[in-house]
Amino acid sequence: MSIYDEHQWNEETQSCRCGYSTPAHGMSHLHIEEPLFKDKPYIWIQWKGTNVCCDISCDCGASLHFDGDFLYFFKCPSCGQVWEVGTHVPIYKVNDNRAVGSVVIEGEM
């Protein structure tokens, strides 16, 4: 069973198969992402419609490039699958030398 099978919205009960309840419009992307990132380091992005430049790859093997605003969803030009852009980004440990010359953010907890 994939994570998508485990997290399927039931219109009749207005809940997900795993028991999570979201608004009537259906399942949130957080619903899928949170279990994938549980107990792993990540950054959570609050999208505010800002400009983005990115390379996108679909599981059908197609890839595309996007430069613009408001990348919340995209449709694969090859297979037609519509994808929602998530809010969780994995982060990786590096040594100090890798960050030399870069701006390193130091936040307070």
N, CA, C and O of each residue as an XYZ file, in Angstrom:
436
protein
N       0.851     -1.176      0.000
C       0.000      0.000      0.000
C       0.899      1.242      0.000
O       1.797      1.354      0.834
N       0.664      2.164     -0.921
C       1.455      3.388     -0.973
C       0.870      4.421     -0.015
O      -0.229      4.244      0.509
N       1.611      5.493      0.205
C       1.109      6.555      1.077
C      -0.150      7.182      0.499
O      -0.999      7.669      1.246
N      -0.278      7.174     -0.826
C      -1.471      7.737     -1.454
C      -2.690      6.840     -1.206
O      -3.808      7.341     -1.086
N      -2.485      5.527     -1.128
C      -3.589      4.613     -0.807
C      -4.016      4.782      0.645
O      -5.206      4.762      0.960
N      -3.034      4.947      1.522
C      -3.314      5.093      2.947
C      -4.061      6.393      3.232
O      -4.859      6.461      4.167
N      -3.803      7.417      2.432
C      -4.385      8.737      2.653
C      -5.374      9.070      1.541
O      -5.087      9.892      0.670
N      -6.523      8.437      1.575
C      -7.555      8.728      0.592
C      -8.763      9.329      1.280
O      -9.242      8.821      2.293
N      -9.244     10.422      0.709
C     -10.356     11.167      1.278
C     -11.662     10.442      1.028
O     -11.918      9.973     -0.081
N     -12.488     10.349      2.059
C     -13.800      9.723      1.949
C     -14.852     10.827      2.051
O     -15.041     11.405      3.121
N     -15.533     11.120      0.947
C     -16.528     12.189      0.932
C     -17.682     11.917      1.896
O     -18.221     12.841      2.506
N     -18.050     10.667      2.027
C     -19.182     10.314      2.889
C     -18.902     10.622      4.356
O     -19.745     11.193      5.046
N     -17.723     10.245      4.827
C     -17.385     10.450      6.236
C     -16.662     11.764      6.486
O     -16.466     12.161      7.635
N     -16.257     12.456      5.388
C     -15.494     13.699      5.481
C     -14.230     13.509      6.318
O     -13.883     14.346      7.151
N     -13.558     12.395      6.075
C     -12.300     12.135      6.750
C     -11.429     11.264      5.851
O     -11.878     10.730      4.836
N     -10.184     11.141      6.254
C      -9.253     10.315      5.505
C      -9.272      8.901      6.070
O      -9.690      8.671      7.205
N      -8.819      7.976      5.267
C      -8.763      6.578      5.681
C      -7.974      6.402      6.978
O      -8.272      5.506      7.767
N      -6.960      7.262      7.204
C      -6.156      7.136      8.419
C      -6.802      7.835      9.617
O      -6.275      7.764     10.727
N      -7.946      8.517      9.403
C      -8.654      9.142     10.507
C      -8.511     10.645     10.597
O      -9.193     11.275     11.406
N      -7.653     11.238      9.797
C      -7.433     12.674      9.816
C      -8.581     13.398      9.129
O      -9.028     12.966      8.066
N      -9.065     14.484      9.709
C     -10.158     15.247      9.119
C      -9.645     16.580      8.602
O      -8.968     17.310      9.326
N      -9.959     16.897      7.370
C      -9.627     18.180      6.769
C     -10.910     18.788      6.239
O     -11.947     18.124      6.241
N     -10.869     20.047      5.779
C     -12.089     20.646      5.236
C     -12.689     19.817      4.103
O     -12.019     18.964      3.521
N     -13.939     20.075      3.805
C     -14.699     19.256      2.858
C     -14.120     19.216      1.452
O     -14.469     18.328      0.675
N     -13.234     20.164      1.101
C     -12.674     20.147     -0.248
C     -11.691     19.001     -0.445
O     -11.294     18.740     -1.581
N     -11.293     18.324      0.585
C     -10.431     17.150      0.431
C      -9.158     17.216      1.240
O      -9.010     18.040      2.143
N      -8.246     16.334      0.897
C      -7.029     16.115      1.654
C      -6.007     17.228      1.405
O      -5.843     17.678      0.270
N      -5.339     17.659      2.432
C      -4.292     18.668      2.342
C      -2.975     18.016      1.930
O      -2.742     16.843      2.221
N      -2.119     18.776      1.254
C      -0.787     18.272      0.925
C       0.001     17.959      2.192
O       0.856     17.073      2.184
N      -0.278     18.674      3.278
C       0.403     18.395      4.543
C       0.115     16.988      5.028
O       0.955     16.350      5.664
N      -1.056     16.523      4.727
C      -1.484     15.192      5.114
C      -0.553     14.121      4.529
O      -0.265     13.114      5.176
N      -0.096     14.354      3.312
C       0.820     13.415      2.657
C       2.254     13.668      3.102
O       3.009     12.723      3.333
N       2.635     14.940      3.223
C       4.027     15.266      3.525
C       4.441     14.957      4.955
O       5.543     14.457      5.179
N       3.594     15.240      5.916
C       4.004     15.089      7.307
C       4.489     13.684      7.653
O       5.509     13.558      8.330
N       3.807     12.621      7.222
C       4.354     11.288      7.531
C       5.695     11.021      6.840
O       6.528     10.298      7.387
N       5.917     11.583      5.662
C       7.176     11.378      4.943
C       8.356     12.044      5.652
O       9.487     11.566      5.565
N       8.088     13.144      6.353
C       9.147     13.906      6.999
C       9.199     13.703      8.510
O      10.002     14.339      9.193
N       8.363     12.837      9.030
C       8.335     12.594     10.477
C       9.719     12.150     10.961
O      10.325     11.232     10.408
N      10.196     12.818     11.996
C      11.486     12.520     12.624
C      12.679     12.745     11.693
O      13.754     12.193     11.930
N      12.505     13.552     10.632
C      13.597     13.894      9.718
C      13.751     15.411      9.701
O      12.773     16.134      9.893
N      14.967     15.897      9.474
C      15.149     17.348      9.404
C      14.552     17.905      8.117
O      14.676     17.296      7.054
N      13.907     19.060      8.215
C      13.316     19.681      7.030
C      13.110     21.162      7.274
O      13.191     21.636      8.407
N      12.845     21.876      6.214
C      12.412     23.265      6.276
C      10.970     23.271      5.798
O      10.635     22.607      4.817
N      10.123     24.011      6.482
C       8.742     24.169      6.050
C       8.632     25.528      5.383
O       8.995     26.539      5.985
N       8.144     25.573      4.165
C       8.014     26.811      3.409
C       6.570     27.272      3.445
O       5.652     26.491      3.193
N       6.374     28.542      3.757
C       5.045     29.131      3.633
C       5.035     29.894      2.317
O       5.562     31.003      2.227
N       4.430     29.292      1.293
C       4.364     29.922     -0.023
C       3.535     31.184      0.064
O       2.436     31.184      0.620
N       4.071     32.266     -0.491
C       3.351     33.538     -0.507
C       3.276     34.091     -1.923
O       3.276     35.304     -2.132
N       3.212     33.188     -2.884
C       3.068     33.608     -4.270
C       4.308     34.263     -4.840
O       4.223     34.997     -5.825
N       5.456     34.012     -4.239
C       6.675     34.668     -4.679
C       7.276     33.978     -5.893
O       6.924     32.847     -6.227
N       8.185     34.681     -6.541
C       8.840     34.207     -7.746
C       9.705     32.986     -7.446
O      10.351     32.908     -6.401
N       9.707     32.039     -8.375
C      10.513     30.831     -8.212
C      11.086     30.424     -9.574
O      10.460     30.626    -10.615
N      12.263     29.859     -9.541
C      12.900     29.282    -10.716
C      13.210     27.839    -10.345
O      13.934     27.597     -9.378
N      12.676     26.873    -11.095
C      12.900     25.481    -10.699
C      12.843     24.531    -11.889
O      12.238     24.816    -12.922
N      13.492     23.404    -11.700
C      13.393     22.282    -12.629
C      12.472     21.264    -11.984
O      12.593     20.970    -10.795
N      11.559     20.733    -12.764
C      10.529     19.831    -12.257
C      10.628     18.518    -13.015
O      10.786     18.510    -14.236
N      10.535     17.405    -12.290
C      10.508     16.104    -12.960
C       9.272     15.336    -12.525
O       8.911     15.339    -11.348
N       8.633     14.685    -13.469
C       7.426     13.893    -13.226
C       7.819     12.423    -13.128
O       8.859     12.021    -13.649
N       7.000     11.632    -12.470
C       7.329     10.206    -12.368
C       7.175      9.472    -13.703
O       7.558      8.307    -13.806
N       6.622     10.134    -14.727
C       6.542      9.521    -16.064
C       7.862      9.653    -16.799
O       8.040      9.070    -17.868
N       8.809     10.434    -16.221
C      10.115     10.621    -16.837
C      10.283     11.973    -17.516
O      11.400     12.348    -17.871
N       9.208     12.699    -17.701
C       9.281     14.015    -18.339
C       9.861     15.037    -17.363
O       9.769     14.872    -16.146
N      10.453     16.085    -17.907
C      10.945     17.173    -17.072
C      10.615     18.496    -17.739
O      10.452     18.572    -18.957
N      10.519     19.539    -16.921
C      10.242     20.865    -17.426
C      10.901     21.894    -16.538
O      11.355     21.586    -15.436
N      10.949     23.120    -17.029
C      11.539     24.219    -16.283
C      10.472     25.284    -16.101
O       9.656     25.513    -16.994
N      10.478     25.942    -14.930
C       9.504     26.994    -14.651
C      10.210     28.192    -14.043
O      10.996     28.048    -13.107
N       9.930     29.372    -14.574
C      10.350     30.649    -14.007
C       9.101     31.496    -13.904
O       8.493     31.814    -14.926
N       8.698     31.872    -12.700
C       7.509     32.701    -12.575
C       6.969     32.736    -11.164
O       7.641     32.349    -10.208
N       5.743     33.207    -11.055
C       5.059     33.351     -9.770
C       3.983     32.287     -9.612
O       3.510     31.709    -10.591
N       3.608     32.041     -8.373
C       2.433     31.252     -8.034
C       2.522     29.794     -8.481
O       1.612     29.290     -9.139
N       3.604     29.125     -8.128
C       3.743     27.703     -8.452
C       3.170     26.871     -7.306
O       3.909     26.376     -6.455
N       1.882     26.728     -7.295
C       1.199     25.903     -6.299
C       0.826     24.542     -6.882
O       0.803     23.539     -6.168
N       0.537     24.514     -8.169
C       0.198     23.285     -8.894
C       0.862     23.354    -10.258
O       1.100     24.443    -10.780
N       1.162     22.197    -10.842
C       1.614     22.177    -12.234
C       1.089     20.919    -12.910
O       0.802     19.914    -12.260
N       0.972     20.999    -14.217
C       0.481     19.877    -15.012
C       1.608     19.417    -15.925
O       2.200     20.217    -16.650
N       1.898     18.121    -15.884
C       2.951     17.555    -16.719
C       2.536     17.675    -18.188
O       1.440     17.250    -18.554
N       3.401     18.249    -19.035
C       3.054     18.396    -20.436
C       3.062     17.065    -21.200
O       2.526     16.969    -22.304
N       3.672     16.050    -20.599
C       3.759     14.756    -21.268
C       2.587     13.826    -20.941
O       1.914     13.329    -21.844
N       2.347     13.594    -19.652
C       1.309     12.632    -19.259
C       0.011     13.289    -18.797
O      -1.017     12.620    -18.686
N       0.051     14.609    -18.525
C      -1.150     15.314    -18.101
C      -1.454     15.247    -16.614
O      -2.455     15.808    -16.168
N      -0.609     14.571    -15.831
C      -0.822     14.486    -14.386
C      -0.690     15.872    -13.760
O       0.236     16.618    -14.080
N      -1.617     16.211    -12.871
C      -1.541     17.469    -12.132
C      -0.897     17.179    -10.776
O      -1.260     16.216    -10.101
N       0.058     18.019    -10.385
C       0.807     17.858     -9.150
C       0.635     19.091     -8.272
O       0.547     20.209     -8.781
N       0.586     18.895     -6.951
C       0.594     20.000     -6.006
C       2.012     20.153     -5.472
O       2.676     19.166     -5.156
N       2.466     21.390     -5.375
C       3.802     21.665     -4.861
C       3.736     21.676     -3.338
O       2.904     22.367     -2.751
N       4.600     20.921     -2.716
C       4.583     20.781     -1.266
C       5.221     21.941     -0.538
O       5.678     22.907     -1.150
N       5.244     21.834      0.752
C       5.800     22.878      1.611
C       6.992     22.395      2.430
O       7.627     23.195      3.117
N       7.306     21.109      2.370
C       8.429     20.555      3.123
C       9.621     20.369      2.184
O       9.477     19.829      1.087
N      10.791     20.816      2.622
C      12.018     20.655      1.851
C      13.036     19.974      2.754
O      13.292     20.453      3.858
N      13.630     18.852      2.303
C      14.628     18.194      3.142
C      15.876     19.058      3.285
O      16.235     19.806      2.375
N      16.529     18.946      4.435
C      17.805     19.630      4.656
C      18.861     18.580      4.994
O      18.548     17.496      5.486
N      20.121     18.930      4.718
C      21.221     17.978      4.862
C      22.342     18.585      5.685
O      22.647     19.771      5.558
N      22.956     17.762      6.533
C      24.110     18.199      7.313
C      25.299     18.371      6.377
O      25.532     17.544      5.496
N      26.047     19.451      6.577
C      27.279     19.681      5.826
C      28.344     20.176      6.800
O      28.030     20.622      7.904
N      29.612     20.093      6.379
C      30.656     20.663      7.230
C      30.753     22.159      6.955
O      30.239     22.642      5.946
N      31.409     22.890      7.845
C      31.493     24.350      7.718
C      32.147     24.783      6.408
O      31.798     25.834      5.871
N      33.085     23.996      5.883
C      33.786     24.369      4.658
C      32.842     24.470      3.458
O      33.061     25.293      2.570
N      31.825     23.663      3.425
C      30.880     23.682      2.297
C      30.132     25.010      2.253
O      29.749     25.461      1.173
N      29.918     25.637      3.388
C      29.141     26.873      3.458
C      29.990     28.132      3.328
O      29.450     29.238      3.355
N      31.320     27.988      3.185
C      32.205     29.161      3.077
C      31.785     29.996      1.872
O      31.593     29.481      0.770
N      31.647     31.296      2.110
C      31.271     32.197      1.025
C      29.757     32.331      0.840
O      29.300     33.123      0.016
N      28.997     31.575      1.588
C      27.530     31.622      1.501
C      26.962     32.342      2.717
O      27.614     32.434      3.757
N      25.768     32.840      2.579
C      25.085     33.419      3.729
C      24.515     32.270      4.543
O      23.730     31.476      4.023
N      24.891     32.170      5.792
C      24.408     31.117      6.682
C      23.495     31.775      7.704
O      23.938     32.613      8.489
N      22.239     31.403      7.696
C      21.249     31.973      8.590
C      21.397     31.341      9.963
O      21.474     30.118     10.082
N      21.436     32.163     10.995
C      21.443     31.673     12.364
C      20.192     32.216     13.042
O      20.073     33.417     13.287
N      19.272     31.326     13.337
C      18.028     31.747     13.962
C      17.986     31.391     15.431
O      18.788     30.601     15.928
N      17.037     31.989     16.107
C      16.831     31.663     17.506
C      15.701     30.654     17.621
O      14.729     30.709     16.868
N      15.830     29.752     18.550
C      14.794     28.747     18.776
C      13.830     29.221     19.824
O      12.881     28.510     20.156
